[in-house]
Amino acid sequence: MLFNKKMPHIVIASNAYKNSLSASVAAEAINAGLKKSKLSCTTACVPVGDGGDGTALLLSKYLKAKARYYQTINAIGKSIQAPVYYTKNNTIAIIELADASGLKLLKPDQYAPLHANTRGTGILIKRALNRNVKKLILAIGGSATIDAATGILSALGARFLTKKDTVIEDLPGGLVHLHRIDTTKLHPRVHQTEIIVLCDVKNKLLGSKGAARMFGPQKGASHRDIAQLERILRKVDNVIYQQYGHRISQQPFSGAAGGVAATMTALVKATAMNGIHYFLESIHFGNHLKKADLVITGEGAIDLQTLEGKAPFGVALAAKKKGIPVIAMGGRIDDESRKLKRYFTELISINKKNATLNLALKQTETNLKKAAKKLGDQLVQQFPGPPRPKK
């Protein structure tokens, strides 16, 4: 990397480091490390989200939206409070599915993928619709659920019925008996509101990389649970196809958050989008790149999954279009991947090779600072820049 001016400007666009640091704290840690190095540079912290945990809070800060807290329930029906973020004049509502229906709200012994559902998120959406918002942005990463949004939709008035027209209350487990979906009593504002669903994975609904088989284990699903959930998702797919002519299992992002994006696009005309691309457009990321000589991004793991729509990939694509080099910092790096090297100028692992996961999570902030300082010192060799004033 060769900088074409005396003092390079570095944009720090990190994502959250899962189970460790928010995107904002991670960006500040990288910035602190650079400032401790020998490199003379200017920096801008532009933390990013891709639809995963923390995206709604981060986007609310950029859009100057304020939180209102509501009584709702978590994925297993326990009463909690969760926020909805509203922009000025209630034009836009931003909701994080994980704030109501997230895995982070449950202890491992509470994971129940056959009974955990998204009703709590539906309650938040209903509150926002009652305030007559024009646009609703739903970030769906980090869910504890594989219910194909049936919890959300039931909270909004949809009914999932058996052959005998009995309402299925046990979601998603009872959906093995699904025969018909009644949407006649959906909230009246649903079809009058633009609903954007931000997805951080492109996986399809069914199959080896689908919602149940790929993501079920991390939500507590056993082999038997996974087989049952696959049958349930296939049932939902078939019923929606029979009633509405939409084969949701073939849609992009249909496997995200246990099928939330798939069913919402079919039944409430929501638009499922690549989360990081939408996020970068919303914050006018291109303006931040105008002065940039280098971009640093990162998250917990940088591997082939990163190229499926994760934040660092979106950042790299945006920078690549403008010919700006991008460095990615991760707790775990697949540095042998040729595909990754097409998009990232350099891949930096912030952890020692033999570090345990628990230790790595505890030391993420410290290790980010150390890695950034080391990077800054290395960049000086390529560009010495003006001398730093003596303290």
C-alpha positions in Angstrom: 0.0 0.0 0.0 1.4 3.4 -1.0 -0.3 6.5 0.3 -0.4 9.4 -2.1 -0.3 12.2 0.5 1.7 13.1 3.5 -0.8 12.1 6.2 -3.1 9.2 5.3 -6.7 9.2 6.3 -8.0 5.9 7.6 -11.7 5.0 7.9 -12.4 2.4 10.6 -15.6 0.6 9.6 -15.8 -2.4 12.0 -18.7 -4.7 12.7 -19.5 -6.1 16.1 -17.3 -8.8 17.5 -19.9 -11.4 18.5 -20.2 -12.1 22.2 -17.5 -9.6 22.9 -17.6 -6.0 21.6 -20.1 -3.8 19.9 -19.2 -2.3 16.6 -18.7 1.2 18.2 -16.4 -0.1 20.9 -14.4 -2.2 18.4 -13.9 0.8 16.1 -12.7 2.9 19.0 -10.3 0.1 20.1 -8.7 0.1 16.6 -8.5 3.8 16.6 -6.8 3.9 20.0 -4.2 1.4 18.7 -3.4 3.4 15.6 -3.0 6.6 17.7 -0.5 4.7 19.9 1.6 3.7 16.9 4.3 5.7 15.1 2.0 6.4 12.2 0.9 10.0 11.6 -2.6 9.7 10.3 -6.2 11.0 10.6 -9.0 8.6 11.3 -12.8 8.4 11.2 -14.7 5.8 13.2 -17.7 4.6 11.1 -19.0 1.4 12.9 -21.3 -0.7 10.7 -24.0 -3.3 11.1 -25.4 -5.9 8.7 -28.7 -6.9 10.2 -27.0 -8.8 13.0 -27.1 -8.0 16.8 -26.7 -4.3 17.5 -27.6 -3.1 14.0 -30.8 -1.3 15.1 -29.1 0.6 17.9 -26.3 1.6 15.6 -28.6 2.7 12.8 -30.7 4.6 15.3 -27.7 6.7 16.2 -26.9 7.6 12.6 -30.5 8.4 11.9 -30.9 10.3 15.2 -33.8 8.0 16.2 -34.9 7.8 19.8 -35.9 4.7 21.8 -39.3 4.0 23.3 -39.6 0.9 25.5 -42.5 -1.5 25.4 -43.7 -4.5 27.4 -43.3 -7.6 25.3 -42.2 -11.2 25.6 -39.0 -13.0 24.8 -38.8 -16.1 22.6 -40.1 -18.5 25.3 -42.8 -16.1 26.5 -41.2 -14.4 29.5 -42.3 -10.8 30.0 -39.5 -8.3 29.1 -39.1 -4.7 27.9 -37.6 -4.0 24.5 -37.1 -0.8 22.4 -38.4 0.5 19.2 -36.4 3.4 17.7 -38.3 6.2 16.1 -37.0 9.0 13.9 -38.4 12.5 14.0 -42.1 12.7 13.4 -42.3 8.9 13.6 -41.4 8.6 10.0 -39.2 5.5 10.5 -39.3 2.8 13.1 -36.3 0.6 13.6 -36.6 -2.7 15.4 -34.0 -5.4 16.4 -35.5 -8.8 16.4 -32.8 -10.0 18.9 -34.0 -7.4 21.4 -37.2 -9.4 21.9 -36.7 -12.8 20.3 -32.9 -13.1 20.5 -30.7 -15.9 21.7 -28.8 -13.4 23.9 -31.9 -13.2 26.1 -31.9 -16.9 27.0 -29.6 -19.1 29.0 -28.4 -22.3 27.2 -30.7 -24.4 29.3 -33.7 -22.3 28.0 -33.1 -22.9 24.3 -36.2 -24.4 22.9 -36.3 -24.2 19.1 -39.5 -26.2 18.7 -41.4 -23.8 21.0 -39.4 -20.5 20.9 -41.1 -18.0 18.6 -41.1 -14.4 17.4 -44.4 -13.2 19.0 -42.5 -10.7 21.1 -41.0 -9.0 18.0 -44.5 -9.0 16.5 -45.8 -7.1 19.5 -43.1 -4.4 18.9 -44.0 -4.2 15.2 -47.7 -3.8 16.2 -46.7 -0.9 18.5 -44.8 0.8 15.7 -47.7 0.3 13.3 -50.1 1.9 15.8 -47.9 5.0 15.6 -48.5 5.2 11.8 -44.9 5.0 10.8 -44.3 5.2 7.1 -41.3 2.8 7.1 -40.3 0.0 9.4 -36.8 -1.4 9.4 -36.4 -4.9 11.0 -32.9 -6.2 11.7 -33.2 -10.0 12.1 -29.8 -11.4 13.1 -29.3 -13.2 16.4 -32.7 -14.9 16.7 -33.4 -17.8 19.0 -36.2 -19.0 16.7 -36.9 -21.1 13.7 -40.6 -20.2 13.3 -40.8 -18.7 9.8 -42.1 -15.5 11.3 -45.3 -17.2 12.4 -44.9 -15.6 15.8 -44.6 -12.1 14.4 -47.5 -12.6 12.1 -49.8 -14.1 14.8 -49.1 -11.0 16.9 -50.2 -8.9 13.9 -53.5 -10.8 13.5 -52.7 -13.8 11.2 -54.1 -17.2 12.2 -52.3 -20.5 11.4 -55.0 -23.2 11.2 -55.2 -27.0 11.2 -57.5 -29.0 8.9 -60.3 -28.6 11.5 -59.8 -24.8 11.5 -58.3 -24.9 15.0 -55.8 -22.1 15.7 -52.2 -23.4 16.2 -50.9 -21.7 19.4 -47.7 -23.7 19.8 -45.3 -22.1 17.4 -43.4 -23.5 15.6 -43.9 -27.1 16.9 -47.7 -27.2 16.2 -47.1 -26.2 12.5 -46.7 -29.8 11.6 -50.5 -29.7 11.5 -50.7 -26.5 9.4 -53.4 -26.6 6.7 -54.3 -23.0 6.1 -53.3 -19.4 6.8 -55.9 -16.8 7.5 -54.6 -13.2 7.0 -57.9 -11.5 6.8 -57.5 -9.9 10.3 -53.9 -8.7 9.8 -53.2 -5.2 11.3 -54.6 -2.7 8.9 -51.4 -0.7 8.7 -49.3 -3.7 7.5 -50.0 -3.2 3.8 -49.7 0.6 4.1 -46.2 0.6 5.6 -42.9 -0.1 3.8 -41.3 -2.9 5.7 -37.6 -3.6 5.1 -36.0 -6.8 6.5 -32.3 -6.6 6.9 -30.6 -10.0 6.6 -27.0 -10.9 7.4 -27.0 -14.3 5.6 -28.1 -15.3 2.2 -28.9 -18.9 3.1 -32.1 -20.5 1.6 -34.9 -21.8 3.8 -34.4 -25.6 3.4 -31.6 -28.1 2.9 -28.1 -28.6 4.3 -27.4 -24.8 4.5 -31.0 -23.9 5.5 -32.6 -22.4 8.6 -32.9 -25.6 10.5 -29.8 -27.6 9.5 -27.3 -24.8 9.4 -28.5 -22.6 12.3 -30.5 -25.0 14.4 -27.6 -26.4 16.4 -26.6 -23.0 17.7 -30.2 -22.5 18.9 -30.2 -25.7 20.8 -31.7 -28.0 18.2 -31.0 -31.8 18.5 -30.8 -34.0 15.4 -34.4 -35.0 16.0 -35.4 -31.3 16.4 -33.7 -30.4 13.2 -35.5 -33.1 11.3 -38.8 -31.9 12.8 -38.1 -28.2 12.0 -37.2 -29.1 8.5 -40.6 -30.8 8.0 -42.3 -27.7 9.6 -40.5 -25.2 7.3 -41.3 -27.4 4.3 -45.0 -27.5 5.4 -45.1 -23.7 5.7 -43.5 -23.4 2.3 -46.0 -25.7 0.7 -49.1 -24.1 2.3 -47.9 -20.6 1.3 -47.3 -21.8 -2.3 -50.8 -23.4 -2.4 -52.5 -20.3 -1.1 -50.5 -17.4 -2.4 -48.4 -18.9 -5.3 -45.1 -17.9 -3.6 -42.4 -20.6 -3.2 -40.6 -18.9 -0.3 -37.9 -21.6 0.0 -36.4 -20.3 -3.3 -36.2 -16.7 -2.3 -32.8 -15.1 -1.4 -32.4 -14.6 2.4 -35.2 -17.1 3.0 -33.2 -19.0 5.6 -32.3 -15.9 7.6 -33.5 -15.8 11.2 -35.3 -19.1 11.0 -37.3 -18.1 7.9 -38.5 -14.6 9.0 -37.6 -12.9 5.8 -39.2 -15.6 3.7 -42.6 -15.5 5.2 -42.8 -11.8 5.7 -42.0 -11.1 2.0 -44.8 -13.5 1.0 -47.6 -12.5 3.5 -47.0 -8.8 4.3 -45.1 -7.7 1.1 -41.9 -6.9 3.1 -38.7 -6.4 1.2 -35.8 -8.6 2.3 -32.4 -6.9 1.7 -28.7 -7.5 2.2 -28.3 -5.8 5.5 -24.8 -4.3 5.1 -25.6 -2.8 1.6 -28.8 -1.2 3.0 -26.9 0.1 6.1 -24.0 1.6 4.1 -26.5 3.4 1.8 -28.5 4.7 4.8 -25.4 6.2 6.4 -24.0 7.6 3.1 -20.8 5.5 3.5 -19.6 6.7 0.2 -19.1 10.2 1.6 -16.7 8.7 4.3 -14.7 7.1 1.5 -14.1 10.3 -0.4 -11.1 11.2 1.8 -10.0 7.7 2.7 -6.6 6.2 1.8 -7.2 3.0 3.7 -10.2 1.3 5.2 -10.0 -1.1 8.2 -12.9 -3.4 8.9 -13.5 -6.6 10.9 -15.6 -8.8 13.0 -15.3 -12.0 15.1 -14.6 -14.4 12.2 -13.3 -13.6 8.7 -14.0 -16.7 6.5 -16.0 -17.8 3.5 -19.2 -17.0 5.4 -18.1 -13.4 5.3 -18.6 -13.4 1.6 -22.2 -14.4 2.0 -23.3 -10.8 3.0 -21.5 -10.0 6.2 -20.5 -6.5 7.1 -16.7 -6.7 6.2 -17.5 -7.9 2.8 -20.0 -5.1 2.1 -17.4 -2.6 3.3 -14.7 -4.2 1.1 -16.9 -4.0 -2.0 -17.7 -0.4 -1.4 -14.0 0.5 -0.9 -12.9 -1.7 -3.8 -15.1 0.2 -6.2 -13.1 3.3 -5.4 -9.7 1.6 -5.5 -9.2 1.9 -1.7 -7.3 -0.9 0.0 -9.1 -2.7 2.8 -7.6 -4.5 5.8 -9.7 -6.9 7.8 -9.1 -7.7 11.5 -10.7 -10.8 13.0 -10.6 -13.0 16.0 -10.4 -16.0 13.6 -9.1 -15.7 10.1 -9.2 -18.0 7.1 -6.0 -16.6 5.7 -5.6 -19.4 3.2 -8.7 -18.5 1.3 -7.9 -17.1 -2.2 -11.5 -15.9 -2.4 -11.1 -13.7 0.6 -7.8 -12.3 -0.7 -9.6 -11.0 -3.8 -11.4 -8.5 -1.6 -9.1 -7.8 1.3 -5.6 -6.3 0.9 -4.6 -7.9 4.2 -6.1 -10.2 6.7 -5.0 -9.8 10.3 -5.7 -12.3 13.1 -5.8 -10.4 16.4 -5.4 -13.6 18.5 -2.5 -15.9 19.1 -2.8 -19.2 17.4 -3.3 -21.3 20.5 -5.7 -18.9 22.3 -8.8 -20.5 23.7 -12.2 -19.1 22.7 -13.0 -17.8 26.2 -9.6 -16.1 26.5 -10.0 -14.6 23.0 -13.4 -13.2 23.8 -12.2 -11.6 27.0 -9.2 -10.0 25.3 -10.8 -8.8 22.1 -10.6 -5.1 23.0 -7.0 -5.4 24.1 -6.0 -7.5 21.2 -7.6 -5.1 18.7 -5.6 -2.2 20.1 -2.4 -4.2 19.9 -3.1 -5.4 16.3 -3.9 -1.8 15.3 -0.7 -0.4 16.9 1.4 -3.1 15.2 -0.3 -2.3 11.8 0.3 1.5 12.3 4.0 0.8 13.0 4.3 -1.3 9.9 2.7 1.3 7.7 5.3 3.8 8.8 7.9 1.8 6.9 5.9 2.4 3.7 5.2 6.0 4.5 7.1 7.8 7.3 5.0 10.9 7.2 5.7 14.1 9.2 7.5 13.6 12.5 5.3 13.4 15.6 5.6 16.2 18.1 7.6 15.2 21.2 5.6 14.8 24.4 
